[in-house]
Amino acid sequence: MRIGMLIVLLGLIAQPALADTPLDSRTPQDLIQQQTLADFGDCLSKEMEIAISGCTRIIDGKPFVPTALAYAYYYRGIAYERKGAFKEAIADYTESIQATPHAQAYARRGLVYQHQHDFERSIADLTEAIRRGPQYASTYDWRGLSYYYSRDNKRAIADFDAALRIDPKYAEVYWHRGQAREMALAPKAALADYGELIKLDPKSVRGYVRRAIVLLQLGDAAGAIADTSEAMRIEPKNVLALTVRGNGYRAKGDLKRAIDDYSAAILFAPSFTQAYHERGVAYRMKGDREDAITDFKMAVRQQPMDSPDSRAELKALGVEAPAADPLRPQTVKGLLDSLK
């Protein structure tokens, strides 16, 4: 919200040419007004600490217009949210709602609840935000995500649809709806969404990689290779793109290129478990039993609780799976999941 609008919220009337008035000619009322406006300027700052300080000064000053108090709490809540101080953010959004109930505070509080995986409260707040402000595409998108994380794909997709009716060029929503459609086992519809995302953002690496994954599921290895190659043109060391392209080459029977891509991914990210597993599969298909076993064992050592495929491969090869490597932190749960 602009400073000019906040002046109205404060119930202040701007003095003409205040900045040009000599300091010694200003009345106490002039100085109070100027300080209040300066505080709101700080409150709206993108610098989190400046925003928190400015908003706090307004709150401590107990502005006589409830809307001004509501927005001071609201913007301080945003600053806390950006800091990751979710408890403080929720408290401020709640104070904002108590001062003057408004859609934005319900929406932001709902988003913070989502960050905390409290999807029931998130959905309740976002529903109230939509009731009070149905014109905001972002609120439908956020509620759709909470439904998605709650495994309620039908409602999630309905909300993403609503967001796109309001703003057909909202690229992030195509990303979210594409994932929901994948979960709903509608890969062709997901493919269309990732295509729209790429149209709106031609440099979307995640869009190309995710579309490549779906293309592989649909049996289009050549399309997957093309998409991941484009992703790497944008971001040459992207290990997700390298691994998925390797899967594309492997699907076409080009094991040498597949192994080269997996090896490059491991070079760039030595803790990327998925690349070890996929390379192990390529080695097995090539007939390199020992190299395959080495890679499957490495995958299990890195992620003992998240490598059932590698364990199954070792079992099929008649090899016992190793224990976890106590010296290697389990920091990667499969980087492909980070696309979600």
Buried (B, 14 or more C-beta within 10 A) or exposed (E): EEEEEBBBBBEBEEBEEEEEBEEEEBEEEBEEBBEBBEBBBBBBBEEBEBBBBBBBBBBEBEBEBEBBBBBBBBBBBBBBBEBEBBEBBBBBBBBBBEBBEBBBBBBBBBBBBBEEEBBEBBBBBBBBBBEBBEEBBBBBBBBBBBBBBBEBBEBBBBBBEBBBEBBEEBBBBBBBBBBBBBBBEBBEBBBBBBBBBBEBBEEBBBBBBBBBBBBBEBEBBEBBBBBBBBBBEEBEEBBBBBBBBBBBBBBBEBBEBBBBBBBBBBEBBEBBBBBBBBBBBBBBBBEBEEBBBBBBBBBBBBBBEBBEBBBEBBEEEEBEBBEEBEEBEBEBEBBBEEBE
